[in-house]
Amino acid sequence: MTPWQISLLIALGLGVVELVTGSLVFLGFAIGMVATSLAQALTGRFDVNRDLLIFAFSAIAAFVVMRRVFRRRDDTRGADRGDINRY
């Protein structure tokens, strides 16, 4: 097996774990691993430093995008609702 195939299998495994947990945490990791697998397939070689950077940046970008896309409307983080004791 080539490195990109192994990375793709890891990404699929992370996707399955995401389906089981439903927390949207492992989905970002799976997206990062797919990006790493794509880079390995395009270049045809395995480079630890490059692959770690691609994985880290793409996973962080996926987390940021998913946070914005899947945000609930009633998310009160950062909103000032006033005093709780005011009736």
C-alpha positions as a printed Julia matrix, in Angstrom:
87×3 Matrix{Float64}:
   0.0    0.0    0.0
   1.16   3.48  -0.76
   1.18   6.26   1.86
  -1.78   8.1    0.33
  -3.91   4.96   0.5
  -3.04   4.47   4.16
  -3.9    8.12   4.87
  -7.19   7.73   3.06
  -8.04   4.64   5.13
  -7.25   6.59   8.31
  -9.53   9.39   7.09
 -12.33   6.9    6.46
 -11.8    5.46   9.94
 -12.06   8.94  11.44
 -15.24   9.48   9.44
 -16.74   6.31  10.89
 -15.78   7.4   14.4
 -17.5   10.73  13.67
 -20.68   8.92  12.65
 -20.63   6.99  15.92
 -19.97   9.97  18.18
 -21.8   12.76  16.32
 -19.72  15.48  17.93
 -18.23  17.06  14.76
 -14.75  16.79  16.3
 -13.48  13.87  14.28
 -14.92  15.31  11.07
 -12.3   18.08  11.13
  -9.58  15.5   11.62
 -10.97  13.42   8.76
 -10.99  16.43   6.45
  -7.39  17.18   7.42
  -6.38  13.61   6.69
  -8.1   13.67   3.29
  -6.14  16.82   2.43
  -2.94  15.07   3.51
  -3.83  12.03   1.42
  -4.46  14.26  -1.59
  -1.08  15.94  -1.19
   0.62  12.56  -0.93
  -1.16  11.31  -4.04
  -0.27  14.4   -6.08
   3.4   14.41  -5.14
   3.82  10.64  -4.99
   5.91  10.67  -1.84
   5.66  10.77   1.95
   7.21  13.71   3.8
   6.54  13.88   7.54
   6.99  17.63   8.01
   4.92  18.6    4.99
   2.18  16.13   5.83
   1.94  17.27   9.44
   1.66  20.9    8.35
  -1.0   20.11   5.77
  -2.93  18.03   8.29
  -2.72  20.69  11.02
  -3.69  23.66   8.87
  -6.48  21.91   7.0
  -7.95  20.45  10.21
  -7.91  23.87  11.9
  -9.49  25.45   8.81
 -12.16  22.73   8.8
 -12.92  23.36  12.49
 -13.25  27.11  11.91
 -15.51  26.66   8.88
 -17.67  24.07  10.62
 -18.01  26.34  13.66
 -19.36  29.1   11.45
 -21.57  26.88   9.28
 -23.08  24.67  11.98
 -23.52  27.37  14.62
 -26.9   27.27  16.32
 -29.11  30.33  16.17
 -29.56  30.31  19.95
 -25.83  30.21  20.64
 -25.39  32.83  23.36
 -21.62  32.83  23.5
 -20.53  36.45  23.44
 -24.05  37.86  23.61
 -24.98  40.04  26.56
 -28.38  39.03  27.85
 -28.33  41.36  30.81
 -28.73  40.53  34.46
 -30.2   37.14  35.25
 -31.89  38.53  38.35
 -33.79  41.22  36.46
 -37.47  40.27  36.14
